[in-house]
Amino acid sequence: MPEQPSLQRESLFRNKRYLFLIAAQGISNLGDWLYILALFIEVGVRWHSSPTVISIMMLSLSGPIILFGPLAGVLADRFNRTLLMIISNLVMALLIAMIPLLPARWEVFVILIGVGTFQALFSPAEQAKLKEVVPDALMHQAVSTSSSITQLTKIIGPGLSGLLVAALGTMSAYYLDSVSFLISTVLLLFTGFRSQQRDTEEPGTPVIKETFLQRMRVGWAHIAKNRMLWLGTSLITIIMLLIQLTDSQFVTLFRLLPSMSVNLFGYVMASSGIGALLVALVISKFEWKSAMLAMAVGALTLGIGFAGEALLVHYAVNQWLLELGALIVGAGASLVFIPFQTIAQRNTPAELSGRVFGVIGSMTTAASLLGPVAGALVITAFGPILGFLVTGLGLIALGITTTVLKNWIEPRRAHVSEGNRGIQESAETHNY
């Protein structure tokens, strides 16, 4: 019989290393929302940039992750994960603080490439550290809590950023984000520097030397041999591709409104965070029977939200309805990403987690790289309303297809033995 949720929470929140890890995550994410909103205001509104320029901005951040994701995953399994996160934080703090000092606009994109590169190093190390400090029995609760904190910062961040930009100017958001990286770094010091996988190795165990290429192949092989993992990764990658067609173009869509203001973009982002947070809190109370069904419902919800936003802008409705549409989008995002993160964590052993999450990060970021390019072409040719409708209808079709094929994708026995099978298959993969 599974543990009661209240007992799981009590046990999880006694884990000091986990608490420091999610506290560092929360502070860093809050700072990120400050500077991301400032970027959208600066590039999308004040520069009045084209959809292509906005896509280039997003590609500058996401491009390095697909290029360096597998390599970063190898580093996360080979070197101390806490140290990698600290180094990444310090470099990103320096890079973000440089943005207000740049004399030319094109230099902003160079800095964003640097930030994306170290984000590529930070992300698999963070995911691997979560696997290192949280047991599988509490992973569902840990992922839901982590997602709730992320969405809470998404609610607070845009509003706080809007106030700072209005009172102190856009550049203040960059300095505060740099400070958030420094605070996050201090908190990471308390997550521990000892690697769980090294602590559990038998004394005298021979060390097998592997090249970087061999280590990356192990990550790919583990995903390929674990049915739930590769199907879940494939589904999340397609969903990310469809979302990224238009996700970075909300400012372009809202510019069609006669009463467009800078505050609207912040309110919509905050509403999306509220929707995601509410669903994350609800999900944390239950252990779903079918992760794939949850992801399918999430895709349907996302599709309704994206298509709805396009129709609401077309008919120039009241602003609060746009915020409601964003809330639906946020709810769908939680229904997609939380079940997938749980699948990935439970089906990956600690010693492979860096490589596996590096590969997953590269695949989803590849979608994030291709999506804005294709989206910019669609929006430039046909306009933002049609672009958002394409995203919405594509997500709805994917959700329906996944629901119909759920029993084939996710056999009944996967609901019961998902975690155990993942550990068994990972051991076989590690001997690959």
VEXVOMI-616206 format. One record per residue (C-alpha): y, x negated, z negated; residue in one letter. Coordinates in steps of 0.2 Angstrom, whole numbers, padded with zeros to 4 digits, always signed. Example, Ala and Ser with C-alpha at 12.3 -4.5 7.8 and 13.67 -1.06 7.14 Angstrom:
<sites>
-0022-0062-0039a/-0005-0068-0036s/
</sites>
This chain:
<sites>
+0000+0000+0000m/+0017-0007+0005p/+0030-0012-0009e/+0042+0002-0013q/+0060-0002-0005p/+0068-0003-0022s/+0056-0016-0028l/+0058-0026-0012q/+0077-0026-0014r/+0075-0032-0032e/+0064-0046-0027s/+0075-0050-0012l/+0091-0051-0021f/+0084-0063-0034r/+0081-0075-0020n/+0097-0086-0022k/+0094-0096-0007r/+0094-0080+0004y/+0109-0074-0005l/+0119-0090-0001f/+0113-0089+0017l/+0119-0071+0020i/+0135-0075+0010a/+0139-0089+0022a/+0134-0078+0037q/+0146-0064+0031g/+0161-0076+0029i/+0158-0084+0045s/+0156-0068+0055n/+0172-0061+0047l/+0181-0076+0053g/+0173-0074+0071d/+0179-0057+0072w/+0197-0062+0068l/+0198-0075+0083y/+0187-0064+0095i/+0199-0050+0094l/+0214-0062+0095a/+0206-0069+0111l/+0204-0052+0119f/+0222-0047+0115i/+0229-0064+0121e/+0218-0065+0137v/+0216-0046+0141g/+0232-0038+0136v/+0246-0052+0135r/+0240-0062+0150w/+0235-0045+0159h/+0220-0055+0166s/+0208-0048+0179s/+0190-0043+0175p/+0184-0060+0182t/+0195-0070+0170v/+0189-0060+0155i/+0171-0063+0161s/+0174-0082+0163i/+0181-0081+0145m/+0164-0073+0139m/+0154-0085+0150l/+0163-0100+0142s/+0155-0095+0125l/+0138-0089+0131s/+0134-0101+0145g/+0131-0116+0133p/+0118-0106+0123i/+0107-0103+0138i/+0108-0121+0143l/+0105-0129+0126f/+0096-0115+0117g/+0078-0122+0119p/+0084-0139+0115l/+0093-0133+0100a/+0077-0124+0095g/+0068-0140+0095v/+0081-0148+0085l/+0080-0134+0072a/+0061-0138+0070d/+0063-0157+0070r/+0078-0159+0059f/+0085-0152+0043n/+0091-0134+0046r/+0104-0134+0033t/+0112-0150+0039l/+0112-0144+0057l/+0121-0128+0052m/+0134-0138+0042i/+0138-0150+0056i/+0139-0135+0068s/+0151-0126+0056n/+0162-0141+0054l/+0164-0145+0072v/+0167-0126+0077m/+0181-0126+0063a/+0189-0141+0071l/+0188-0133+0089l/+0195-0116+0084i/+0209-0124+0075a/+0214-0133+0091m/+0217-0117+0101i/+0235-0114+0095p/+0240-0132+0099l/+0234-0131+0117l/+0248-0133+0130p/+0238-0125+0145a/+0228-0109+0147r/+0213-0117+0155w/+0211-0128+0140e/+0206-0113+0130v/+0191-0111+0141f/+0186-0129+0138v/+0187-0126+0119i/+0176-0111+0120l/+0163-0120+0129i/+0162-0132+0115g/+0162-0118+0102v/+0147-0110+0112g/+0138-0127+0112t/+0138-0128+0093f/+0134-0110+0091q/+0119-0113+0102a/+0114-0126+0089l/+0118-0115+0074f/+0109-0099+0079s/+0091-0105+0080p/+0094-0116+0064a/+0100-0100+0055e/+0086-0089+0061q/+0073-0103+0056a/+0081-0105+0039k/+0079-0086+0036l/+0061-0088+0040k/+0060-0103+0028e/+0068-0094+0013v/+0061-0076+0014v/+0043-0071+0014p/+0035-0060+0027d/+0033-0045+0015a/+0052-0045+0013l/+0057-0049+0030m/+0061-0031+0036h/+0073-0029+0021q/+0081-0046+0024a/+0084-0043+0042v/+0091-0025+0039s/+0103-0032+0025t/+0108-0047+0036s/+0112-0034+0050s/+0122-0023+0038s/+0133-0038+0033i/+0136-0042+0051t/+0142-0024+0055q/+0152-0023+0039l/+0162-0039+0045t/+0164-0030+0062k/+0172-0016+0053i/+0184-0026+0042i/+0187-0040+0054g/+0196-0031+0068p/+0207-0021+0057g/+0211-0037+0047l/+0214-0047+0063s/+0225-0033+0070g/+0236-0034+0054l/+0237-0053+0055l/+0241-0053+0073v/+0255-0040+0070a/+0262-0048+0055a/+0260-0067+0059l/+0255-0068+0077g/+0239-0071+0087t/+0238-0089+0082m/+0235-0085+0063s/+0218-0078+0067a/+0212-0095+0074y/+0217-0104+0058y/+0209-0091+0047l/+0193-0092+0057d/+0193-0111+0054s/+0195-0109+0036v/+0180-0096+0036s/+0169-0110+0044f/+0174-0122+0030l/+0170-0109+0016i/+0153-0105+0025s/+0149-0123+0025t/+0151-0124+0006v/+0140-0109+0003l/+0127-0117+0015l/+0126-0132+0003l/+0117-0120-0010f/+0103-0114+0002t/+0094-0130+0000g/+0090-0145+0010f/+0071-0146+0008r/+0061-0139+0022s/+0047-0127+0018q/+0036-0132+0031q/+0036-0150+0025r/+0034-0145+0007d/+0018-0136+0011t/+0010-0150+0022e/-0006-0158+0015e/-0004-0176+0009p/-0010-0188+0021g/-0009-0176+0036t/-0007-0186+0052p/+0010-0184+0060v/+0008-0179+0079i/+0021-0186+0090k/+0028-0173+0102e/+0041-0175+0116t/+0056-0163+0117f/+0047-0155+0132l/+0031-0153+0123q/+0040-0145+0108r/+0049-0133+0120m/+0033-0128+0129r/+0025-0123+0112v/+0039-0111+0109g/+0037-0103+0126w/+0018-0103+0124a/+0019-0094+0107h/+0029-0080+0114i/+0018-0079+0130a/+0002-0077+0119k/+0009-0064+0107n/+0010-0047+0116r/+0022-0039+0104m/+0034-0054+0105l/+0035-0056+0123w/+0036-0037+0127l/+0050-0036+0114g/+0059-0051+0120t/+0058-0044+0138s/+0065-0027+0133l/+0079-0035+0122i/+0084-0046+0137t/+0085-0031+0149i/+0095-0021+0137i/+0107-0036+0134m/+0109-0038+0153l/+0114-0019+0155l/+0125-0020+0140i/+0134-0036+0146q/+0138-0028+0163l/+0153-0020+0154t/+0153-0024+0136d/+0167-0037+0138s/+0177-0026+0149q/+0182-0012+0136f/+0200-0019+0137v/+0199-0016+0156t/+0193+0001+0154l/+0206+0006+0141f/+0220-0001+0151r/+0217+0015+0162l/+0224+0025+0148l/+0242+0029+0149p/+0244+0027+0130s/+0234+0010+0128m/+0239+0000+0113s/+0233-0016+0105v/+0228-0006+0090n/+0216+0005+0100l/+0204-0010+0104f/+0203-0014+0086g/+0200+0004+0080y/+0186+0005+0093v/+0178-0011+0088m/+0179-0006+0070a/+0171+0011+0074s/+0157+0002+0083s/+0154-0008+0067g/+0154+0008+0056i/+0140+0016+0067g/+0130+0000+0067a/+0132-0002+0048l/+0127+0016+0044l/+0111+0015+0055v/+0107-0002+0047a/+0108+0005+0030l/+0097+0020+0034v/+0084+0009+0043i/+0083-0003+0028s/+0076+0012+0018k/+0061+0014+0029f/+0047+0004+0037e/+0046+0012+0055w/+0029+0015+0062k/+0034+0010+0080s/+0047-0004+0083a/+0046-0001+0101m/+0050+0017+0099l/+0065+0013+0088a/+0071+0001+0102m/+0069+0015+0115a/+0079+0027+0105v/+0092+0013+0103g/+0093+0011+0122a/+0095+0029+0124l/+0109+0030+0111t/+0118+0015+0119l/+0117+0023+0136g/+0125+0039+0130i/+0139+0029+0121g/+0143+0018+0136f/+0143+0033+0149a/+0152+0044+0136g/+0166+0031+0135e/+0169+0031+0154a/+0170+0050+0155l/+0182+0051+0140l/+0193+0038+0148v/+0192+0047+0165h/+0198+0063+0157y/+0211+0054+0146a/+0205+0063+0130v/+0211+0060+0112n/+0209+0043+0105q/+0198+0048+0090w/+0184+0053+0103l/+0184+0036+0110l/+0181+0029+0092e/+0167+0042+0091l/+0159+0035+0107g/+0161+0018+0100a/+0152+0023+0084l/+0138+0030+0095i/+0137+0013+0104v/+0136+0004+0087g/+0122+0015+0081a/+0112+0012+0096g/+0114-0007+0094a/+0107-0007+0077s/+0092+0003+0083l/+0089-0010+0096v/+0092-0026+0087f/+0086-0024+0069i/+0068-0019+0075p/+0067-0033+0087f/+0073-0046+0074q/+0059-0040+0063t/+0046-0041+0076i/+0052-0059+0080a/+0052-0065+0062q/+0035-0057+0057r/+0027-0064+0073n/+0033-0082+0071t/+0028-0095+0058p/+0041-0105+0049a/+0036-0121+0058e/+0038-0114+0075l/+0053-0103+0071s/+0067-0114+0078g/+0058-0116+0095r/+0054-0098+0096v/+0071-0092+0092f/+0079-0105+0103g/+0069-0098+0118v/+0073-0080+0113i/+0091-0085+0112g/+0091-0093+0129s/+0083-0078+0137m/+0096-0065+0129t/+0110-0077+0133t/+0104-0078+0151a/+0107-0060+0152a/+0123-0062+0143s/+0128-0075+0156l/+0122-0064+0172l/+0129-0048+0165g/+0147-0052+0165p/+0146-0060+0182v/+0138-0044+0190a/+0149-0033+0179g/+0165-0041+0185a/+0160-0039+0203l/+0155-0021+0200v/+0171-0017+0191i/+0182-0026+0203t/+0174-0017+0218a/+0172+0000+0211f/+0183+0001+0195g/+0178+0001+0176p/+0173+0019+0175i/+0159+0018+0188l/+0154+0001+0180g/+0152+0009+0162f/+0143+0024+0170l/+0130+0011+0178v/+0128+0003+0161t/+0125+0020+0152g/+0113+0027+0165l/+0103+0011+0166g/+0101+0011+0147l/+0096+0029+0147i/+0083+0026+0160a/+0076+0011+0151l/+0075+0021+0135g/+0065+0035+0143i/+0054+0022+0152t/+0050+0013+0136t/+0046+0029+0127t/+0034+0035+0140v/+0025+0018+0140l/+0026+0015+0121k/+0007+0018+0118n/+0003+0005+0132w/+0016-0008+0125i/+0012-0006+0107e/-0006-0002+0103p/-0009+0008+0087r/-0017-0006+0078r/-0001-0016+0081a/+0008-0005+0068h/-0004-0010+0054v/-0008-0029+0058s/+0008-0034+0067e/+0012-0048+0054g/-0006-0054+0051n/-0010-0055+0070r/+0007-0064+0073g/+0002-0078+0060i/-0015-0079+0068q/-0009-0081+0086e/+0004-0093+0081s/-0009-0104+0073a/-0018-0104+0090e/-0002-0107+0099t/+0002-0122+0088h/-0014-0130+0093n/-0010-0128+0112y/
</sites>
